[in-house]
Amino acid sequence: MTDIDWRTIEDWDRRYYLHNTASGRELNYAAVQRVDGNYIHLADGSKLLDFQSQLISDSLGHRHPAPHDAIKRAMERYGHVFFGLGTDLRARAAKLLVEDVLGGDSGWASRVRFLASGSEACENAIQVARLYTGRPLIMTQAHSYHGLTSGPTLLRGYRGNFSPSDSGRFEQTRDVPNIPAQGYIPIPPPEPQDFQAQGRLPSLVATEQLMLACGPENIAAVISEPMFGAAGLMPHPDYYPGLVALLRKHNILWIDDEVLCGMGRLGEWFGYQLSPDISPDIMVVGKGINGSSLPSGGFVVSHPIAEIFEDGRWWSGSTWDAHPLVCASIVGTIEYMLGADILDTVRQKGRYLRDHLQRLADIHPSIGRISGAGLYYVVDVVDGNREPVVPMDRYTGFQGDLSQHPNNIVAATCMEHGVFLGGFVPNSIKCGPPFTILESEIDLAMSALSAALKKVEATYH
Ligand SMILES: Cc1ncc(COP(=O)(O)O)c(C=O)c1O
C-alpha cells in the first residue's frame, strides 16, 4: 500500500468523482491512507484523532475487531443472499435488537427490517406510517435531518439543494425541482436544552395548533430526532414527553429517527430512553447499529403495526435488505456492546468530556451553550454580544464563502493540531468521539478546540 501514487490519486479524484457539499473548485482534498482505532492516517504521513466518529457514525472507532471479525467470518460462508431466503445472521441480528436490546414481547418493539442506509430506512418508515394509518401527512421539525433521498429530503432542514459558492457563477440556492412536495408539514424545532421553560413549551403549543389546522385524521406521523445530528440541537427535557402526549391525544404515530443517536451515543441504547415512559411506534436505526463498518439502516415497528403484516403482503424490498455481511456486522457490534457494558463507558467518558467543555466555557467567551448527553455534545459559538456569529445559524443556506464560519475555522485549526473536529451548521461544533476514546485523547481534542476558539475570538470578539 505504500507505493500508491497519491498525486495521481488526487488528480483522478478531482477529475472524476462527484464530490459532496464543496464545489469542485473549492474542494479541500485530504486523502486517507488508512484508518485504525481512533485515528485517521492521512496520505501525507500525518494522523488525525477522529473526534467526530466521522459523521457521528463510527461509534466503535475504526476497524473495531467486533464488527470487523464478524464480517470476516461471515465472508467465509456468505456473499449476497436476497431477502426471500433466510440466513442465521439476519435472524440473530433481528433477535439481538428486538429482544435483547429492546425487550421483545415485554417492550414496545416487535419486528425489524434491515436496509442499506438510514435514508432508505426513513423512506420505509414513512411508507409504513402512511400504510398503517391510511393517512397522507407527515409532520417534520425545522432543522431536522433524515437523509437525502426524495422522501427524507422533504423532511425539512437539509434538503439536497444546490448552494452557490463564492465563484459568482450562481446567485441563488436552487431546490431540487419537481419532487413531490405534498404531504410534509413542517413544525417548529424544539426549544434547546437550556431554554427557561415556564409552562408548556411554545414549540408544542404551535405544533398542536398545526395538528388541529391540518386535522389529526389526516396526519400519519411526526418524525423527529432525539438530539438533532446535522443541526446539533438537544431538545429541552420537557419536549419529548410533551410531544408524545400530544401524539397519543390525537392518535398520531411517532417515528423516532435514531440513525445518529441510536446504540448508545446519548448514554442510553436509544435517545428516546432519556425520557421516562415514552416509546416510539416506529424507530429508525442506522450508523451506530454496526459502528458504520458497512452501509446499514433499518426500522423497528411496534406490536400493533407489526400485526397488520401477519395478514397483509407488503410488496417492498431492496436487493440489499438484510445483506448477510451487514447482518454479521450488526451481530458483532451488538454482542460486543452488550458484553462490554458500553453504556457505562459512554456515560463515564461523556462526563469527562462534558466537565472539560465546562472548563473551556469558563475561559472562552465564544462558548454560548454546551448541550448534549452521553458522548455527543454540541458547542454553540457566539460573538462578543453573545449572539450567534452567523445570524442565520441553523437556518443557513450555505451560501458564499464558508471558510470564515466558526465551524470551519475550528475544523481547520483542529486539523493543524491533529484533531478531526468541526461542525455542519455555521456556529456549532460537534464533539462526538468514538466510544473507544481515551481520557488523554479527550484532553488532546480539548486543547485543539481551545486553540481554535481563540482564533474565533480573535476574529469575532
Ligand atoms: C438522524 C438521521 N437520519 C437519517 C440519516 C440518513 O442516513 P444515511 O446517511 O445512512 O442515509 C442521517 C444521516 O446522517 C441522520 O443523522
The ligand as an SDF file (V2000), in Angstrom:
LIG
                    3D

 16 16  0  0  0  0  0  0  0  0999 V2000
  -30.9100   11.3860   12.0450 C   0  0  0  0  0  0  0  0  0  0  0  0
  -30.5050   10.8740   10.6830 C   0  0  0  0  0  0  0  0  0  0  0  0
  -31.4210   10.2510    9.9150 N   0  0  0  0  0  0  0  0  0  0  0  0
  -31.1120    9.7560    8.6980 C   0  0  0  0  0  0  0  0  0  0  0  0
  -29.8400    9.8940    8.1930 C   0  0  0  0  0  0  0  0  0  0  0  0
  -29.5290    9.3510    6.8460 C   0  0  0  0  0  0  0  0  0  0  0  0
  -28.7310    8.2160    6.9650 O   0  0  0  0  0  0  0  0  0  0  0  0
  -27.7680    7.7530    5.7740 P   0  0  0  0  0  0  0  0  0  0  0  0
  -26.7140    8.8040    5.6620 O   0  0  0  0  0  0  0  0  0  0  0  0
  -27.2620    6.4220    6.2200 O   0  0  0  0  0  0  0  0  0  0  0  0
  -28.6070    7.6630    4.5570 O   0  0  0  0  0  0  0  0  0  0  0  0
  -28.8550   10.5220    8.9600 C   0  0  0  0  0  0  0  0  0  0  0  0
  -27.5020   10.6800    8.4470 C   0  0  0  0  0  0  0  0  0  0  0  0
  -26.6970   11.4360    8.9330 O   0  0  0  0  0  0  0  0  0  0  0  0
  -29.1910   11.0380   10.2370 C   0  0  0  0  0  0  0  0  0  0  0  0
  -28.2960   11.6730   11.0140 O   0  0  0  0  0  0  0  0  0  0  0  0
  1  2  1  0
  2  3  1  0
  2 15  2  0
  3  4  2  0
  4  5  1  0
  5  6  1  0
  5 12  2  0
  6  7  1  0
  7  8  1  0
  8  9  2  0
  8 10  1  0
  8 11  1  0
 12 13  1  0
 12 15  1  0
 13 14  2  0
 15 16  1  0
M  END
$$$$
